[in-house]
Amino acid sequence: VTEHVRKIHARNPELSDDAFSKMGGSSVASKAFLHCFSTPYVDLGEHGDLAESVQYFAARRRNSFNRESQAAGVSWNLRYVLRGRPANFRNELGLTQARWALILFGGNDAQNENERVYVKRLVYLVEELAAMGVVPILGAALPRRNSYKDRWISRFNAITEAVAKHWSLPYIDYHAALSALRRKGLARDGVHPNVLGHGGLKAACQLTEKGLRYGNNLRNLLTLEMLDAVRKAVSYTHLRA
């Protein structure tokens, strides 16, 4: 995966390594997802080694953490991010010049129960991004408390993971991580991740033992860990060159 990330990176050295674009549905568009890393309300707990990456990706005045993506929205599935002329994902990347794309779909796509359409759209997006020099970071859809719906989520996650493996791309298994939490780390609706206390934006980056009992907090940690890993992968390339 690291070798392939570096190959994609080399296709377009002009992109911004300190920028990423978020692509997904409502839980991705939510301000509880990553926005808090651009605020003073960050407690990394035992993960202080990630502070450098927080500073790196938050250096811009309007940084990737708090930017409202044009490739994410309520009830969005892959069809929405691919539609438009130019497509919404192209508009987003044209504005950000981002090196990294967090591709977090599957939850809303699974409602259609059409796996062939999902894999076709996902492969197209992955290949288009890679050709542009943008590194796709794939993530599993979050679990559901409804067992029938969660079975379909698991099937679509298997597709996402298979695509990540076949194309040697970074993959974050949010589903497994949140499934280990109480009530699967989900809010009362059984769909969206919960957050520590009632702090919302202020509490979602509390990466303490207490905070990581909640879905959004854990998801923010896993995402930051991946951003840290890919940042270091290409930084190594620059040093070696």
Backbone bond lengths (Angstrom), bond angles and torsions (degrees), N, CA, C in turn:
res aa  C-N    CA-C-N  psi(-1)  N-CA   C-N-CA  omega(-1)  CA-C   N-CA-C  phi
1 V - - - 1.459 - - 1.525 110.40 -
2 T 1.325 116.26 -45.24 1.472 119.79 -179.65 1.519 111.17 -60.21
3 E 1.331 116.22 -43.03 1.466 119.88 179.45 1.522 111.21 -62.25
4 H 1.342 116.75 -40.97 1.460 119.55 -179.13 1.524 111.35 -70.29
5 V 1.326 117.23 -36.92 1.462 120.81 175.71 1.525 109.81 -57.52
6 R 1.301 116.71 -42.94 1.467 120.71 -179.90 1.522 111.85 -67.73
7 K 1.319 117.14 -34.14 1.467 120.28 177.90 1.530 110.69 -66.88
8 I 1.333 116.26 -44.21 1.466 119.78 177.71 1.529 109.71 -62.58
9 H 1.309 116.48 -43.06 1.468 122.37 179.68 1.521 110.90 -56.55
10 A 1.320 116.71 -40.10 1.467 121.46 -176.17 1.525 112.56 -69.42
11 R 1.319 118.15 -18.09 1.466 120.78 -178.60 1.523 112.67 -69.52
12 N 1.323 116.54 -25.83 1.462 119.52 -179.62 1.521 109.23 -149.88
13 P 1.327 117.17 82.03 1.472 120.49 -177.67 1.520 113.92 -64.11
14 E 1.337 118.11 -12.46 1.456 121.35 -174.94 1.528 113.55 -80.50
15 L 1.318 117.82 -14.29 1.466 119.53 -179.86 1.527 110.53 -67.54
16 S 1.317 115.73 161.17 1.465 121.48 -175.27 1.530 110.65 -88.31
17 D 1.311 115.86 111.18 1.465 120.43 -179.98 1.524 112.13 -66.44
18 D 1.333 117.62 -20.33 1.459 120.49 -178.54 1.527 112.35 -95.75
19 A 1.338 115.91 20.27 1.471 119.81 -179.02 1.526 110.25 -132.70
20 F 1.327 115.63 141.02 1.460 121.49 174.21 1.517 108.59 -135.61
21 S 1.320 115.66 155.73 1.460 121.37 177.34 1.519 109.10 -115.55
22 K 1.327 116.00 140.07 1.461 122.07 179.22 1.525 108.95 -97.72
23 M 1.327 116.09 131.26 1.457 121.58 179.95 1.515 109.07 -132.28
24 G 1.333 116.96 120.01 1.452 119.76 -178.63 1.511 112.16 168.86
25 G 1.335 115.52 -162.51 1.457 121.91 -176.74 1.512 113.07 -92.93
26 S 1.331 116.06 -151.86 1.463 120.83 -172.20 1.525 113.05 -64.07
27 S 1.322 118.19 -35.75 1.462 119.54 -179.14 1.517 111.71 -71.04
28 V 1.332 117.23 -19.14 1.468 122.26 175.05 1.526 109.65 -85.82
29 A 1.328 117.09 -38.39 1.460 121.36 177.80 1.527 111.82 -72.47
30 S 1.323 117.17 -17.64 1.461 122.35 -177.63 1.527 112.21 -60.79
31 K 1.333 116.07 141.97 1.463 120.30 177.38 1.527 112.20 -71.69
32 A 1.325 117.18 -10.30 1.459 119.80 175.10 1.522 111.55 -77.52
33 F 1.332 116.64 -10.98 1.467 121.35 179.77 1.520 109.61 -97.46
34 L 1.320 116.52 101.85 1.469 125.95 171.65 1.524 115.54 74.29
35 H 1.329 119.90 -24.01 1.466 121.18 -175.87 1.529 111.89 -52.54
36 C 1.323 116.45 -36.95 1.462 120.21 -173.38 1.526 113.13 -65.22
37 F 1.322 118.06 -18.77 1.466 119.60 178.71 1.531 112.52 -69.22
38 S 1.316 116.81 -11.21 1.460 120.42 176.91 1.527 111.09 -99.80
39 T 1.328 116.54 11.06 1.462 122.39 179.82 1.531 109.68 -115.62
40 P 1.338 117.09 171.90 1.478 119.61 175.60 1.524 112.97 -75.98
41 Y 1.343 116.95 -4.76 1.461 119.98 -171.66 1.527 111.28 -92.62
42 V 1.326 115.56 57.58 1.463 121.13 -178.94 1.522 108.76 -118.63
43 D 1.309 115.89 127.28 1.461 121.62 173.37 1.525 106.89 -129.15
44 L 1.327 116.34 104.24 1.457 120.70 -176.07 1.524 113.11 -77.82
45 G 1.325 116.72 -6.14 1.456 119.15 179.09 1.514 111.33 56.77
46 E 1.323 116.51 -124.38 1.462 121.80 179.46 1.523 112.85 -85.30
47 H 1.326 116.58 10.60 1.470 120.79 -176.55 1.531 111.13 -111.23
48 G 1.308 115.30 38.79 1.459 120.42 -178.37 1.510 114.38 -60.61
49 D 1.333 116.99 -20.87 1.463 120.49 178.86 1.528 111.99 -66.26
50 L 1.334 116.95 -13.01 1.467 120.38 179.88 1.526 112.85 -89.07
51 A 1.324 117.40 -2.92 1.466 121.12 -176.76 1.523 111.69 -59.14
52 E 1.315 117.00 -37.40 1.465 120.25 -178.61 1.526 111.19 -62.98
53 S 1.326 116.44 -38.94 1.468 119.51 179.08 1.516 111.66 -71.95
54 V 1.327 117.85 -34.49 1.474 120.18 174.70 1.525 109.04 -59.26
55 Q 1.310 117.38 -47.87 1.465 121.91 -179.96 1.520 111.34 -64.70
56 Y 1.324 116.29 -38.61 1.470 121.44 -177.55 1.527 110.95 -63.23
57 F 1.326 117.38 -49.01 1.458 120.49 -176.47 1.526 112.90 -82.46
58 A 1.335 117.49 -12.32 1.467 120.84 179.45 1.520 112.86 -102.72
59 A 1.331 116.75 8.22 1.467 120.28 -173.58 1.525 112.60 -65.35
60 R 1.325 117.30 -34.00 1.468 120.16 -179.19 1.527 110.59 -74.03
61 R 1.327 115.05 152.76 1.467 119.61 178.72 1.527 110.29 -61.31
62 R 1.308 116.83 -46.84 1.469 121.57 174.26 1.514 105.95 -108.95
63 N 1.312 115.67 89.85 1.457 119.71 -170.88 1.525 111.71 -94.99
64 S 1.332 114.98 176.11 1.463 120.59 -175.47 1.514 112.82 -68.15
65 F 1.322 117.88 -25.98 1.457 120.44 179.66 1.524 111.67 -64.23
66 N 1.336 117.00 -46.45 1.466 119.51 -173.35 1.527 113.79 -103.11
67 R 1.322 117.35 2.69 1.453 120.01 -179.44 1.528 111.08 -74.37
68 E 1.336 116.85 137.41 1.459 121.59 175.63 1.520 108.59 -85.22
69 S 1.301 115.86 111.06 1.460 121.62 -174.05 1.523 112.19 -72.89
70 Q 1.322 115.55 143.94 1.458 121.40 173.91 1.525 111.22 -86.91
71 A 1.323 116.37 4.26 1.465 121.20 179.36 1.530 110.76 -117.41
72 A 1.330 116.68 23.43 1.465 121.26 178.37 1.515 108.92 -145.00
73 G 1.324 116.35 143.03 1.453 119.11 179.59 1.518 112.01 -170.49
74 V 1.311 115.88 168.25 1.463 122.09 -179.14 1.525 109.97 -61.89
75 S 1.326 115.67 128.56 1.469 124.40 178.00 1.526 113.53 68.26
76 W 1.313 117.58 14.29 1.464 119.52 -178.79 1.522 111.34 -72.48
77 N 1.329 114.82 138.61 1.455 121.73 165.71 1.527 107.62 -119.88
78 L 1.308 117.28 -172.31 1.466 119.45 -175.40 1.527 112.97 -61.55
79 R 1.314 117.64 -27.94 1.468 120.17 -179.90 1.527 111.01 -58.71
80 Y 1.330 116.58 -38.89 1.461 120.24 -177.31 1.527 111.74 -70.03
81 V 1.300 117.44 -39.13 1.458 119.31 -177.34 1.526 111.39 -72.78
82 L 1.344 116.44 -22.97 1.467 120.58 -179.33 1.520 113.06 -91.81
83 R 1.318 117.83 -14.85 1.464 118.96 -174.06 1.531 110.83 -85.23
84 G 1.327 114.74 166.34 1.466 120.77 -178.82 1.513 111.19 103.41
85 R 1.314 116.14 160.93 1.473 122.10 177.82 1.516 108.96 -133.20
86 P 1.325 118.66 98.72 1.464 127.03 -1.52 1.523 111.87 -71.04
87 A 1.305 115.96 166.08 1.462 121.40 -177.60 1.520 110.57 -61.66
88 N 1.323 116.03 154.49 1.462 121.10 -178.83 1.522 112.63 -57.39
89 F 1.337 117.00 -37.65 1.464 117.43 179.83 1.523 111.22 -67.32
90 R 1.317 117.64 -32.01 1.474 120.70 177.62 1.532 110.54 -70.63
91 N 1.318 116.84 -40.19 1.467 119.90 176.00 1.520 110.94 -59.34
92 E 1.332 115.29 -45.82 1.462 120.40 -179.24 1.527 111.33 -60.64
93 L 1.308 116.92 -47.66 1.463 120.15 -177.50 1.528 111.69 -72.19
94 G 1.327 116.46 -28.34 1.456 119.10 175.16 1.520 111.63 -64.19
95 L 1.331 115.93 -33.42 1.462 120.56 179.57 1.522 112.50 -80.14
96 T 1.317 117.20 -36.26 1.465 120.40 -174.03 1.518 114.10 -93.87
97 Q 1.356 115.81 -27.51 1.479 120.09 -171.99 1.528 109.76 53.03
98 A 1.322 115.34 36.93 1.463 121.05 -174.08 1.518 112.12 -75.12
99 R 1.316 114.91 143.46 1.458 121.55 175.73 1.519 111.76 -78.43
100 W 1.342 116.06 -31.84 1.464 121.66 -171.39 1.525 110.64 -117.11
101 A 1.330 116.16 144.34 1.465 120.95 176.30 1.522 108.95 -129.05
102 L 1.320 116.33 116.58 1.460 121.34 175.48 1.526 107.97 -81.46
103 I 1.327 117.04 108.47 1.459 122.85 -176.05 1.528 107.69 -101.62
104 L 1.321 116.86 98.31 1.458 121.54 -172.21 1.527 110.18 -121.26
105 F 1.318 114.13 76.48 1.465 120.68 -179.77 1.530 110.08 -118.56
106 G 1.301 116.28 -177.63 1.457 122.17 177.87 1.517 113.15 117.48
107 G 1.337 116.57 -37.00 1.459 119.72 -178.48 1.517 112.93 -64.13
108 N 1.326 116.87 -55.03 1.467 120.46 178.82 1.519 111.35 -74.97
109 D 1.337 116.80 -31.40 1.468 120.78 178.34 1.527 110.91 -62.45
110 A 1.343 116.05 -36.84 1.463 120.53 -176.73 1.520 112.37 -65.09
111 Q 1.332 117.77 -21.18 1.467 120.21 -179.83 1.523 111.46 -63.25
112 N 1.339 116.28 -27.07 1.469 120.36 179.30 1.521 112.17 -82.37
113 E 1.344 116.58 -14.78 1.468 122.86 177.91 1.521 111.65 55.08
114 N 1.328 116.52 35.12 1.465 120.85 179.52 1.531 108.45 -119.72
115 E 1.315 115.75 92.94 1.464 120.21 -174.81 1.524 112.64 -69.19
116 R 1.330 117.42 -33.93 1.470 120.10 -178.17 1.525 111.34 -64.51
117 V 1.318 116.26 -41.54 1.467 119.88 178.73 1.526 109.69 -65.00
118 Y 1.320 116.94 -41.81 1.465 120.85 -178.46 1.524 111.05 -62.31
119 V 1.312 118.00 -49.08 1.468 119.31 -177.08 1.527 111.02 -66.07
120 K 1.329 117.12 -35.96 1.462 120.44 178.31 1.520 110.76 -62.53
121 R 1.327 116.62 -45.77 1.467 120.95 -179.62 1.518 111.46 -67.95
122 L 1.326 117.17 -41.33 1.459 120.56 -178.19 1.519 111.20 -66.07
123 V 1.311 117.39 -43.74 1.468 120.90 179.14 1.522 110.46 -62.82
124 Y 1.329 116.53 -42.05 1.466 119.62 178.36 1.524 110.76 -59.61
125 L 1.324 116.89 -47.11 1.463 120.45 -178.72 1.523 111.21 -63.15
126 V 1.304 116.98 -45.69 1.468 121.68 -179.47 1.523 111.01 -59.89
127 E 1.319 116.92 -45.27 1.467 119.97 -177.53 1.524 111.70 -69.61
128 E 1.331 117.05 -37.42 1.465 119.76 178.15 1.530 110.73 -65.57
129 L 1.312 117.07 -43.45 1.463 120.52 179.84 1.523 110.89 -63.53
130 A 1.320 116.41 -47.47 1.461 120.26 -178.31 1.522 111.23 -60.53
131 A 1.335 117.01 -38.03 1.468 120.61 178.38 1.524 111.46 -64.99
132 M 1.332 116.75 -27.77 1.466 121.85 178.96 1.529 112.34 -81.99
133 G 1.332 116.24 -8.13 1.462 119.61 -175.36 1.514 112.98 88.13
134 V 1.334 116.13 11.10 1.470 121.93 177.85 1.524 108.00 -95.18
135 V 1.314 116.99 128.83 1.461 121.26 -178.43 1.528 109.90 -87.37
136 P 1.346 118.13 115.66 1.466 120.25 176.12 1.532 110.18 -75.84
137 I 1.321 116.16 131.34 1.464 122.33 172.56 1.523 105.78 -113.09
138 L 1.322 116.61 110.63 1.456 120.93 -174.96 1.523 110.66 -90.56
139 G 1.316 115.44 145.67 1.460 120.38 179.35 1.510 111.39 -134.32
140 A 1.327 115.87 144.50 1.461 120.99 177.16 1.520 110.39 -69.44
141 A 1.328 115.82 146.22 1.462 120.71 172.80 1.525 108.93 -67.22
142 L 1.316 116.05 149.17 1.457 121.33 -177.97 1.526 110.89 -69.03
143 P 1.334 116.74 154.41 1.471 119.62 179.13 1.524 111.62 -68.55
144 R 1.295 116.05 165.56 1.469 123.19 172.97 1.527 108.36 -123.25
145 R 1.301 116.58 149.43 1.463 118.49 176.62 1.531 111.52 -79.80
146 N 1.327 116.93 -23.47 1.457 120.76 173.81 1.530 108.52 -71.67
147 S 1.326 117.41 116.14 1.465 121.14 -172.18 1.524 112.79 -62.66
148 Y 1.339 118.32 -37.57 1.465 120.50 178.80 1.527 110.47 -63.31
149 K 1.330 116.29 -48.25 1.458 120.01 -179.46 1.527 111.30 -65.63
150 D 1.337 116.18 -35.79 1.460 118.84 -179.11 1.521 111.31 -68.31
151 R 1.318 118.34 -30.52 1.472 119.99 175.41 1.518 110.80 -63.42
152 W 1.336 116.31 -40.35 1.462 119.38 177.34 1.529 110.92 -69.35
153 I 1.320 117.37 -38.45 1.463 120.68 175.72 1.525 109.89 -57.87
154 S 1.326 116.70 -44.03 1.461 121.04 -179.36 1.518 111.60 -62.86
155 R 1.327 117.29 -37.52 1.464 120.34 177.98 1.524 111.40 -65.53
156 F 1.323 116.51 -41.49 1.463 119.55 179.10 1.530 110.75 -71.47
157 N 1.327 117.18 -34.10 1.462 119.55 175.65 1.518 111.37 -64.42
158 A 1.322 116.80 -34.73 1.462 119.90 177.47 1.531 110.44 -62.60
159 I 1.328 116.32 -35.67 1.469 120.51 176.62 1.525 110.28 -67.00
160 T 1.328 115.90 -47.15 1.468 120.09 -179.94 1.523 110.90 -59.09
161 E 1.318 116.54 -44.53 1.468 120.42 -179.80 1.527 111.06 -65.68
162 A 1.323 116.88 -39.15 1.463 120.43 178.68 1.527 111.47 -63.53
163 V 1.334 116.24 -41.18 1.470 120.11 176.91 1.522 110.22 -63.21
164 A 1.329 116.59 -43.33 1.467 120.36 178.58 1.525 111.10 -60.36
165 K 1.307 117.34 -42.68 1.468 120.69 -179.85 1.525 111.47 -68.35
166 H 1.330 116.14 -44.31 1.469 119.46 -177.43 1.523 112.03 -64.45
167 W 1.331 115.89 -37.66 1.464 120.38 -179.01 1.534 112.07 -96.24
168 S 1.320 117.40 7.18 1.472 122.53 178.66 1.527 111.36 52.24
169 L 1.325 114.86 57.93 1.457 121.26 -177.70 1.535 110.55 -117.00
170 P 1.323 117.61 154.66 1.467 120.89 175.86 1.522 110.84 -61.45
171 Y 1.333 115.71 142.82 1.463 121.29 -177.96 1.520 109.04 -141.03
172 I 1.330 116.43 134.79 1.463 122.34 179.07 1.528 108.36 -116.25
173 D 1.324 116.82 121.22 1.466 120.32 -178.21 1.530 110.05 -91.38
174 Y 1.320 115.15 76.26 1.467 120.10 177.65 1.535 111.27 -62.20
175 H 1.322 116.35 -34.61 1.460 120.48 -175.50 1.523 111.02 -60.84
176 A 1.316 116.88 -48.86 1.468 120.37 -179.14 1.522 110.79 -64.82
177 A 1.321 116.62 -41.54 1.465 120.62 -176.99 1.527 111.44 -64.81
178 L 1.330 116.98 -47.62 1.461 119.44 -178.07 1.524 112.20 -73.77
179 S 1.323 117.61 -28.60 1.464 120.22 179.80 1.525 111.69 -63.31
180 A 1.339 116.25 -22.64 1.463 120.30 179.91 1.529 112.68 -81.39
181 L 1.339 116.29 -9.77 1.461 120.05 -178.95 1.533 111.23 -85.80
182 R 1.321 114.91 162.91 1.470 119.87 174.62 1.530 109.34 -61.46
183 R 1.327 115.60 131.71 1.466 122.28 -178.90 1.529 111.24 56.03
184 K 1.324 114.60 27.65 1.469 122.95 178.08 1.528 112.85 59.34
185 G 1.311 116.38 23.32 1.455 119.86 177.51 1.513 113.59 65.58
186 L 1.322 116.86 25.68 1.463 121.45 -174.92 1.526 111.87 -110.03
187 A 1.315 114.65 153.34 1.464 121.66 176.42 1.531 109.85 -72.86
188 R 1.309 116.23 -176.56 1.458 120.80 -176.08 1.523 113.00 -60.76
189 D 1.343 116.49 -27.23 1.461 118.62 -178.30 1.529 112.68 -74.54
190 G 1.342 117.10 -8.49 1.454 120.74 178.52 1.512 113.71 70.54
191 V 1.333 117.28 13.96 1.467 122.15 -176.78 1.523 111.63 -124.83
192 H 1.331 116.09 -50.64 1.460 120.58 -174.77 1.523 110.78 -95.00
193 P 1.327 118.19 149.19 1.466 120.32 -178.10 1.520 111.95 -70.42
194 N 1.327 115.64 146.76 1.459 120.48 177.74 1.521 110.20 -87.95
195 V 1.327 116.02 175.98 1.461 120.95 -176.93 1.519 108.34 -141.20
196 L 1.312 115.76 152.82 1.463 121.52 -179.49 1.528 111.42 -52.62
197 G 1.330 116.20 128.07 1.460 121.11 175.19 1.513 112.89 55.70
198 H 1.317 114.84 -143.54 1.464 120.70 179.56 1.533 109.84 -119.06
199 G 1.325 115.70 22.94 1.459 119.70 -175.15 1.505 115.04 -78.50
200 G 1.333 117.35 -18.44 1.459 119.74 -179.55 1.509 112.20 57.45
201 L 1.321 115.50 -122.56 1.459 121.57 -177.01 1.523 111.87 -56.36
202 K 1.312 116.99 -38.82 1.462 120.51 -177.32 1.529 112.90 -71.29
203 A 1.328 117.02 -23.93 1.460 119.97 -173.62 1.524 114.19 -102.33
204 A 1.324 118.03 -14.37 1.466 120.94 -171.08 1.520 113.75 -70.39
205 C 1.333 117.95 -17.66 1.466 121.30 178.09 1.526 111.69 -106.40
206 Q 1.314 116.21 24.81 1.450 121.02 171.40 1.526 106.92 -86.17
207 L 1.322 116.21 94.44 1.464 121.29 -174.45 1.522 110.71 -94.63
208 T 1.308 115.08 41.05 1.456 123.64 178.99 1.530 108.96 -89.23
209 E 1.304 115.83 173.49 1.467 119.63 178.19 1.525 110.52 -57.06
210 K 1.329 116.71 -41.88 1.461 120.58 178.71 1.513 111.52 -67.62
211 G 1.332 116.72 -46.11 1.455 120.67 -177.52 1.515 112.82 -62.18
212 L 1.334 117.45 -36.59 1.458 120.94 -174.99 1.519 113.42 -76.72
213 R 1.330 116.11 7.51 1.457 120.05 170.90 1.525 110.76 -83.99
214 Y 1.332 117.14 -3.71 1.458 122.81 -175.25 1.523 110.85 -115.03
215 G 1.337 114.87 146.98 1.455 121.14 -171.84 1.504 115.70 -59.13
216 N 1.348 117.24 -50.12 1.459 119.25 -177.74 1.522 111.89 -65.45
217 N 1.307 116.81 -39.12 1.457 120.38 -179.99 1.527 110.55 -63.00
218 L 1.332 115.87 -46.06 1.460 119.37 179.74 1.520 111.07 -66.17
219 R 1.315 116.67 -39.56 1.472 120.13 179.01 1.523 110.60 -63.91
220 N 1.320 117.64 -39.04 1.463 120.23 177.54 1.524 111.42 -64.25
221 L 1.330 116.96 -38.75 1.465 119.70 177.51 1.524 111.06 -64.57
222 L 1.316 117.75 -48.34 1.461 121.30 -178.43 1.533 111.26 -60.08
223 T 1.328 116.08 -39.73 1.470 120.01 -179.95 1.518 110.71 -68.76
224 L 1.321 117.06 -42.94 1.465 120.49 178.77 1.529 110.63 -64.12
225 E 1.314 117.67 -38.58 1.466 120.63 177.30 1.527 111.11 -61.59
226 M 1.335 116.72 -39.95 1.461 119.38 178.71 1.527 111.24 -68.96
227 L 1.322 117.77 -42.76 1.466 120.73 177.36 1.527 110.75 -60.86
228 D 1.312 116.00 -37.51 1.457 121.08 176.91 1.524 110.48 -63.13
229 A 1.329 116.85 -43.02 1.464 121.52 -177.95 1.528 111.99 -66.04
230 V 1.341 117.15 -44.77 1.467 118.53 -178.00 1.525 111.17 -72.58
231 R 1.329 116.76 -33.65 1.469 119.69 175.34 1.523 110.45 -58.81
232 K 1.310 116.03 -46.12 1.459 120.46 -179.09 1.521 111.60 -67.91
233 A 1.329 117.30 -31.87 1.469 120.63 179.86 1.518 111.67 -62.28
234 V 1.340 117.06 -43.73 1.466 118.70 -179.30 1.519 111.29 -83.51
235 S 1.323 118.09 -26.08 1.469 120.05 174.91 1.510 109.92 -62.68
236 Y 1.326 116.29 -37.91 1.464 122.15 177.02 1.520 110.11 -61.48
237 T 1.355 115.75 -39.61 1.455 119.74 179.15 1.514 111.10 -61.45
238 H 1.352 116.89 -43.87 1.463 120.79 179.92 1.518 110.59 -62.85
239 L 1.330 117.44 -42.03 1.458 120.87 -178.87 1.519 110.53 -65.14
240 R 1.341 116.63 -41.06 1.456 120.58 -178.58 1.523 110.67 -66.82
241 A 1.352 116.04 -37.79 1.473 119.92 -179.75 1.523 110.29 -66.38
